[in-house]
Amino acid sequence: MAYKIENNEGIVTFTIDREEKRNAVNDEVMEGLKKVITYIKEHNEVKFLVITGSGEQAFCSGGDLSEFHLLKTEEQAFGMLSKMGNILYELATLPVPTIALVNGAAVGGGCEIATACDFRLVASHARCGFIQGTLAITSGWGGGTYLLERRLRYDQALKMLIDSKKYDAAHLHEIGWATQVFEGSKDQALEEFIFDIRKIHPEVHQAYKQIELRKWQERNIYERVMQEIRLCAKLWESDAHNEAVNRFLNKSK
Ligand SMILES: CC[C@H](C(=O)O)C(=O)SCCNC(=O)CCNC(=O)[C@H](O)C(C)(C)COP(=O)(O)OP(=O)(O)OC[C@H]1O[C@@H](n2cnc3c(N)ncnc32)[C@H](O)[C@@H]1OP(=O)(O)O
């Protein structure tokens, strides 16, 4: 199975379990995310959603290039991108607080997943970035829109997107992308982070989160996410993108 779902007293953890591919997202992972989001919407006793990756090398390395490089046209790309874009929108707008437990590299779509969460607890060794630009595309799952909604300074958020490179944990915290940086056990870091909030009734958490979600609704965030995805799909067809992906896939052969 490409993922694990655990429920520990209302704390639901979704683990991308593809360590051999640095937890790259394939269709099975997408289906798993849809499953956990549906579970949370149908079970009021759930307090938080935690997303993490297996192993210590990667949280998530984005879309699975060995699968998605087969997509050649704008419409083929839009099909995959919009499927994950809709999943990420449902994740970003869940009523419960969401925590990205960034156990390692979060790059490309992996950085988008972490950005779509309310909190980012980042391992001190993790390097994260919107590296899509190195593949001659832009963020394709809505992560650029969510990043520019977060409270980073605009210039720092835009630089993170157009740098298209991995930042270290200290810098991610300095610019306000990382909520916290932790050493050692990710489970202990999570326990410490939720120590106080788990004492507070979940309806309080959800009421406060609704204040932000109402603003997103008023500002048509869904339409903006879909415009972002369409732009990425247009770039997907370029020779520059296809050549960059082939270089990555051939590098280890
Ligand atoms: C789909 C679109 C989406 C979007 O936002 O629109 C995107 O996510 S686009 C960006 C796609 N992701 C990438 O370009 C990242 C590629 N991976 C890396 O940069 C590195 O693997 C890294 C930094 C995550 C980890 O580096 P490390 O040195 O620890 O590992 P290796 O690079 O040696 O990789 C080990 C093994 O995993 C395979 N791998 C890694 N990432 C992916 C991936 N995204 N898709 C498919 N396969 C991936 C890599 O090929 C190696 O396989 P092996 O058979 O052992 O050679």
The ligand as an SDF file (V2000), in Angstrom:
LIG
                    3D

 56 58  0  0  0  0  0  0  0  0999 V2000
    3.4770   16.4490  -11.0100 C   0  0  0  0  0  0  0  0  0  0  0  0
    3.5680   17.8950  -10.9720 C   0  0  0  0  0  0  0  0  0  0  0  0
    3.8460   18.4010   -9.6070 C   0  0  0  0  0  0  0  0  0  0  0  0
    3.4540   19.8110   -9.5560 C   0  0  0  0  0  0  0  0  0  0  0  0
    3.6540   20.4210   -8.5160 O   0  0  0  0  0  0  0  0  0  0  0  0
    2.9090   20.3030  -10.5460 O   0  0  0  0  0  0  0  0  0  0  0  0
    5.2800   18.2280   -9.1880 C   0  0  0  0  0  0  0  0  0  0  0  0
    5.5320   17.7550   -8.0980 O   0  0  0  0  0  0  0  0  0  0  0  0
    6.5730   18.6700  -10.2520 S   0  0  0  0  0  0  0  0  0  0  0  0
    8.0710   18.2390   -9.2930 C   0  0  0  0  0  0  0  0  0  0  0  0
    8.3300   16.7440   -9.2910 C   0  0  0  0  0  0  0  0  0  0  0  0
    9.3500   16.3800   -8.3170 N   0  0  0  0  0  0  0  0  0  0  0  0
   10.6720   16.4970   -8.5280 C   0  0  0  0  0  0  0  0  0  0  0  0
   11.1310   16.9510   -9.5500 O   0  0  0  0  0  0  0  0  0  0  0  0
   11.5680   16.0420   -7.4120 C   0  0  0  0  0  0  0  0  0  0  0  0
   12.4380   14.9120   -7.8620 C   0  0  0  0  0  0  0  0  0  0  0  0
   13.1950   14.3180   -6.7820 N   0  0  0  0  0  0  0  0  0  0  0  0
   14.2640   14.9410   -6.1710 C   0  0  0  0  0  0  0  0  0  0  0  0
   14.5630   16.0960   -6.3960 O   0  0  0  0  0  0  0  0  0  0  0  0
   15.0620   14.1110   -5.1960 C   0  0  0  0  0  0  0  0  0  0  0  0
   14.7120   12.7460   -5.4200 O   0  0  0  0  0  0  0  0  0  0  0  0
   14.8010   14.4210   -3.7110 C   0  0  0  0  0  0  0  0  0  0  0  0
   15.3920   15.7950   -3.3820 C   0  0  0  0  0  0  0  0  0  0  0  0
   13.3230   14.3940   -3.4030 C   0  0  0  0  0  0  0  0  0  0  0  0
   15.5110   13.3450   -2.8440 C   0  0  0  0  0  0  0  0  0  0  0  0
   16.8520   13.2260   -3.2510 O   0  0  0  0  0  0  0  0  0  0  0  0
   17.7090   11.9220   -2.8190 P   0  0  0  0  0  0  0  0  0  0  0  0
   19.0960   12.1210   -3.3070 O   0  0  0  0  0  0  0  0  0  0  0  0
   17.4450   11.6000   -1.3950 O   0  0  0  0  0  0  0  0  0  0  0  0
   17.0260   10.7130   -3.6420 O   0  0  0  0  0  0  0  0  0  0  0  0
   17.2030   10.3770   -5.2010 P   0  0  0  0  0  0  0  0  0  0  0  0
   17.0520   11.6100   -6.0190 O   0  0  0  0  0  0  0  0  0  0  0  0
   18.4080    9.5280   -5.3820 O   0  0  0  0  0  0  0  0  0  0  0  0
   15.8910    9.4860   -5.4680 O   0  0  0  0  0  0  0  0  0  0  0  0
   15.7730    8.1910   -4.9010 C   0  0  0  0  0  0  0  0  0  0  0  0
   14.8750    7.3970   -5.8320 C   0  0  0  0  0  0  0  0  0  0  0  0
   13.5510    8.0000   -5.8050 O   0  0  0  0  0  0  0  0  0  0  0  0
   13.1770    8.3760   -7.1330 C   0  0  0  0  0  0  0  0  0  0  0  0
   12.3870    9.5960   -7.0740 N   0  0  0  0  0  0  0  0  0  0  0  0
   12.6200   10.6740   -6.3010 C   0  0  0  0  0  0  0  0  0  0  0  0
   11.7010   11.6330   -6.5240 N   0  0  0  0  0  0  0  0  0  0  0  0
   10.8560   11.1350   -7.4640 C   0  0  0  0  0  0  0  0  0  0  0  0
    9.6840   11.6260   -8.1350 C   0  0  0  0  0  0  0  0  0  0  0  0
    9.1600   12.8200   -7.8440 N   0  0  0  0  0  0  0  0  0  0  0  0
    9.0890   10.8350   -9.0600 N   0  0  0  0  0  0  0  0  0  0  0  0
    9.5890    9.5950   -9.3340 C   0  0  0  0  0  0  0  0  0  0  0  0
   10.6910    9.0510   -8.7500 N   0  0  0  0  0  0  0  0  0  0  0  0
   11.2980    9.8350   -7.8300 C   0  0  0  0  0  0  0  0  0  0  0  0
   14.4810    8.5670   -7.8610 C   0  0  0  0  0  0  0  0  0  0  0  0
   14.2700    8.4540   -9.2490 O   0  0  0  0  0  0  0  0  0  0  0  0
   15.3260    7.4590   -7.2840 C   0  0  0  0  0  0  0  0  0  0  0  0
   14.9260    6.2510   -7.8810 O   0  0  0  0  0  0  0  0  0  0  0  0
   16.0330    5.1460   -8.2790 P   0  0  0  0  0  0  0  0  0  0  0  0
   15.2500    4.0970   -9.0120 O   0  0  0  0  0  0  0  0  0  0  0  0
   16.6010    4.7130   -6.9680 O   0  0  0  0  0  0  0  0  0  0  0  0
   17.0280    5.8670   -9.1370 O   0  0  0  0  0  0  0  0  0  0  0  0
  1  2  1  0
  2  3  1  0
  3  4  1  0
  3  7  1  0
  4  5  2  0
  4  6  1  0
  7  8  2  0
  7  9  1  0
  9 10  1  0
 10 11  1  0
 11 12  1  0
 12 13  1  0
 13 14  2  0
 13 15  1  0
 15 16  1  0
 16 17  1  0
 17 18  1  0
 18 19  2  0
 18 20  1  0
 20 21  1  0
 20 22  1  0
 22 23  1  0
 22 24  1  0
 22 25  1  0
 25 26  1  0
 26 27  1  0
 27 28  2  0
 27 29  1  0
 27 30  1  0
 30 31  1  0
 31 32  2  0
 31 33  1  0
 31 34  1  0
 34 35  1  0
 35 36  1  0
 36 37  1  0
 36 51  1  0
 37 38  1  0
 38 39  1  0
 38 49  1  0
 39 40  1  0
 39 48  1  0
 40 41  2  0
 41 42  1  0
 42 43  1  0
 42 48  2  0
 43 44  1  0
 43 45  2  0
 45 46  1  0
 46 47  2  0
 47 48  1  0
 49 50  1  0
 49 51  1  0
 51 52  1  0
 52 53  1  0
 53 54  2  0
 53 55  1  0
 53 56  1  0
M  END
$$$$
